[in-house]
């Protein structure tokens, strides 16, 4: 009688132990799953911070991020300055200590100098010991940047009128008006171009420009006047951009990228529609922006339908299977590098991500060597084949090794998947010295659109989109090739309305620059 309960109790204890072990195993599994989810969420949060504060924020520590998150109005310049601090100063920031002020930069040498001499007061002009007048032995100099505010004036144009005293029937003759951007407008061409430059280069919304004019001269043009001016200029420049597009497509090498922009439209009542600016350009050629209401394949498919050269883009699928017969599609090494860089920023001790980045860094070092030597396309191609191509095999092995260790949904896992998916588009870059290893030049031309998007917020209508794209095309082409945007627009815009269509090639920014250089020679 005494042994049965003991046996039953022992069985119960065994079952309880097994149940306990299963529970522990389940909790361990849930803990690991939760830890993986937490790591992935931390990656997402840090990536969002990097996107919010820009590329310079990649160098920021967690302590610096925490401080920045407390500031509502952090500017890009503040983030750049924070990221540029030496490591010891970053550590001081993490500990809550005050960091050093940045060193004052030197003012540009080309700016004119206006000297102001400050004389010593009378009591300092004589020696207090002997009473003799002190001699001027030199000056303590300091420099500050000055400015003359814009001066507005009213330009009065008097057209001479002539008539014959003996032949009244011949009527009156008047001097012809010069060509203007806006015929019979209240704004001179100089003011009109200033509005365009302020909007497209300085990203200053039109309503702020109206306020600025009112402060400066107690006159505020109607907002619709400035808006009509922008649309007029964009409409005129579309002919120039069409000519640029033909040159670009005939050039054999195009870099492509796209960025979103909000537009007011009846398609989405009550809210803005997300449209896109698609950009096509070449490093040494023109820039062409195309406005599209969506991000679908139809955009690049239509623009590149007859293109048979080399297209360079990121991994966006809309660029797949487009272009003319024989078109070569290559990828961007910077996009591959950036994803591994993000993975290393999230996990600084990750040896796999670091190894991949070091190998990619070796490839970029070879590109830097080519630039420093001033190599042409053919010589750069030879350098790549001799030095860069041998690095590609080991780079791929490092990526495969990293992929085998990284969870597929982690940042490192995604970076490996992205690189391997585009690998066949990476190899052809190193067979042609004309092609850049990344499309950073194209991305740099997209940044003004992103800056403008934060200031003027949206495009006013679907019809305004193509005209704004035309303005962006011309402005970015000028900036890329060192052309004075203001001088170009002042010279070209007034002439465009009456310019022969078959000669519009002559007014392209690059042709205009060449003509000016030839005339000055």
PyMOL commands that set and color helices and strands:
alter all, ss='L'
color gray80, all
select helices_A, chain A and resi 2-53+55-59+62-69+76-83+87-94+122-124+168-170+189-200+206-217+223-250+266-268+298-303+317-319+333-346+351-373+377-405+411-421+423-431+440-456+462-480+485-496+501-507+509-520
alter helices_A, ss='H'
color red, helices_A
select strands_A, chain A and resi 161-163+172-174+253-263+273-281+287-292+310-312+328-330
alter strands_A, ss='S'
color yellow, strands_A
deselect
rebuild
show_as cartoon
